Amino acid sequence: MNRLIRSTCWLALALVAPAIARGDDKDKASDGGKWVKLFDGKTLGGWTTADGTTGQWKVVDGVIHGSGPASHLFSPRGDYKNFRYRAEFKIADKANSGMYFRTKKGPGFPKGYEAQVNSTHRDPLKTGTLYSFVPVKEMLVPPDTWFTQEVEAVGNHITIKVNGKTVVDFTDPKSTYTDGHFAFQQHDPGSQVDIRNIEVMELPAGSESK
């Protein structure tokens, strides 16, 4: 009798185990891929300004530091389309920066989407704003404080999270920008920004996270 019970249990386990394994594989596949680091904490690694130099951007104590005149630091690749993209920021008091995506590399203020980084700058649009599309006017993070901002862009659907909280959930009816570089903004000579832990997870179309 005991042998029969044990045999029945083993058979049940043998039938259930593959289903569990398939469920695990599905969970792994549903996240769209793996996070890939875009900054090694040591060098700018191909990130450049519009003229192909690093301008006044530099690595200090393991973080990217932006200061000086207005400029933008662009990722080496310029073909990012669907993704989750995140970084940690520390923005100085009265400073202004931005987290660009699907943007074109060029002089001046580039053409692309921008997730604002701003705590106390005179610009009323604060951190979390999808610039020119969805405003956030509440200060979500005080200046000189590290925080994480994450963008998810799949097709024309864009979400922005600040420290894990969704502050923008927007569908762009015009699909204004479809692919391009990532970039960081140094807005004006009075601004300073620090950036670290820059990562991307590229996604297939139609794979928004739940």
C-alpha positions in Angstrom: 0.0 0.0 0.0 2.8 2.5 0.9 4.6 1.6 -2.3 1.5 2.4 -4.3 1.0 5.7 -2.6 4.7 6.6 -3.2 4.4 5.6 -6.8 1.3 7.8 -7.2 3.0 10.8 -5.6 6.0 10.5 -7.9 3.8 10.3 -11.0 1.9 13.4 -9.9 5.1 15.3 -9.4 6.5 14.2 -12.7 3.3 15.5 -14.4 3.4 18.9 -12.5 7.1 19.6 -12.7 7.2 20.3 -16.5 4.2 22.7 -16.1 6.0 24.5 -13.3 9.1 24.8 -15.5 7.1 26.1 -18.4 5.6 28.7 -16.1 9.0 29.8 -15.0 10.2 30.1 -18.5 7.2 32.2 -19.5 7.9 34.5 -16.6 11.5 35.0 -17.7 10.4 35.6 -21.3 7.6 38.0 -20.4 10.0 40.5 -18.9 11.3 41.2 -22.4 15.0 40.6 -21.8 17.7 41.5 -19.4 18.9 44.9 -18.0 22.1 46.0 -19.8 24.4 48.6 -18.3 25.1 51.6 -20.5 27.7 53.2 -18.1 30.6 51.3 -16.4 31.2 53.8 -13.7 34.7 54.5 -15.0 34.6 56.1 -18.5 32.0 57.8 -20.7 32.4 54.8 -23.0 31.3 56.4 -26.3 28.8 58.8 -24.9 29.5 62.1 -26.6 28.0 65.5 -27.2 26.7 66.6 -30.6 30.2 67.5 -31.9 31.6 64.1 -31.0 33.5 65.2 -28.0 32.7 64.8 -24.3 32.5 68.5 -23.7 32.4 69.3 -20.0 30.8 66.0 -19.1 33.1 63.8 -17.0 33.2 60.9 -14.7 33.8 61.8 -11.0 33.7 59.2 -8.2 31.9 56.7 -10.3 29.1 59.0 -11.6 28.6 61.1 -14.7 28.8 64.8 -13.8 27.3 67.5 -16.0 28.1 71.2 -15.6 28.9 74.3 -17.7 27.1 75.6 -20.7 24.0 73.9 -22.1 24.8 70.6 -23.8 23.5 67.1 -24.2 25.4 63.8 -23.8 24.2 61.1 -26.3 24.4 57.4 -26.2 26.7 55.6 -28.7 23.8 53.8 -30.3 21.0 55.7 -32.0 18.5 53.0 -32.9 16.6 52.4 -29.6 12.9 51.8 -30.3 11.0 49.9 -27.6 12.5 49.6 -24.1 12.6 50.2 -20.4 15.3 52.8 -19.6 16.3 53.9 -16.2 19.0 55.9 -14.3 19.7 57.3 -10.9 20.0 61.1 -10.7 21.0 63.8 -8.2 20.0 67.2 -9.3 21.5 70.3 -7.6 19.4 73.1 -6.1 18.0 75.4 -8.9 19.4 73.1 -11.5 17.7 71.6 -14.6 18.4 68.4 -16.5 16.6 65.9 -18.6 16.5 62.2 -19.6 16.0 62.1 -23.4 14.9 59.1 -25.4 14.2 58.3 -29.0 16.1 61.5 -29.7 18.2 62.6 -32.7 21.8 63.6 -32.2 22.4 67.2 -33.0 23.2 70.7 -31.7 21.0 72.8 -29.5 18.0 71.1 -27.8 17.6 67.8 -29.6 14.4 66.5 -31.1 13.0 63.6 -29.1 11.0 62.8 -25.9 12.3 64.2 -22.6 11.6 63.0 -19.1 12.3 66.1 -17.0 14.8 66.2 -14.1 14.1 69.3 -12.0 13.4 69.9 -8.3 13.8 73.7 -7.7 14.7 75.3 -11.1 12.5 78.2 -12.1 11.0 76.0 -14.8 7.6 75.0 -13.3 7.7 71.5 -14.9 9.3 69.1 -12.4 10.9 65.7 -12.4 8.7 63.1 -14.0 7.2 65.5 -16.6 7.1 64.2 -20.2 8.1 67.5 -21.7 5.7 69.1 -24.1 3.1 66.3 -23.5 2.3 65.6 -19.8 3.3 68.1 -17.0 4.2 67.3 -13.4 4.2 70.4 -11.3 4.7 68.8 -7.9 8.3 68.5 -6.5 8.6 64.7 -6.2 12.2 64.6 -5.0 14.1 67.4 -3.1 17.4 68.6 -4.7 20.7 66.9 -3.9 18.9 63.6 -3.3 19.5 60.5 -5.3 16.4 59.0 -7.0 15.6 56.6 -9.9 13.6 57.6 -13.0 12.5 55.0 -15.4 10.9 55.3 -18.8 9.1 52.6 -20.7 8.4 53.2 -24.3 6.6 50.6 -26.5 5.1 51.9 -29.7 3.3 55.1 -28.9 2.7 54.2 -25.2 5.0 55.9 -22.7 5.2 55.6 -19.0 7.5 57.4 -16.5 8.1 56.2 -13.0 9.9 58.1 -10.2 11.2 55.9 -7.4 8.8 53.2 -8.6 5.7 55.4 -8.7 4.0 55.9 -12.1 3.6 59.6 -12.7 3.0 59.6 -16.5 1.0 57.1 -18.5 0.5 58.5 -22.0 -0.4 57.3 -25.5 1.0 59.7 -28.2 -1.6 59.7 -31.0 0.9 61.1 -33.4 3.7 58.7 -32.5 5.9 61.8 -32.6 9.3 60.0 -32.1 9.8 56.4 -32.9 13.5 55.6 -32.4 16.8 57.3 -31.7 19.5 57.9 -29.0 19.3 58.2 -25.3 20.7 61.5 -24.0 21.2 63.5 -20.8 20.8 67.3 -20.6 23.0 69.9 -19.0 20.4 72.7 -19.2 22.4 75.9 -18.3 25.6 77.2 -16.7 23.9 77.4 -13.3 23.0 73.7 -13.4 24.8 70.6 -12.1 23.6 67.0 -12.4 25.1 63.6 -11.4 24.0 60.4 -13.1 24.7 56.7 -12.3 23.4 53.2 -12.8 22.2 53.8 -16.4 20.5 50.7 -17.8 18.2 49.6 -20.7 16.1 46.6 -21.3 15.1 46.4 -24.9 11.6 45.1 -25.6 9.6 43.7 -28.6 6.7 45.7 -29.9 3.5 45.3 -27.9 5.3 44.1 -24.7 4.3 46.7 -22.1 4.9 45.5 -18.6 1.9 45.0 -16.4 
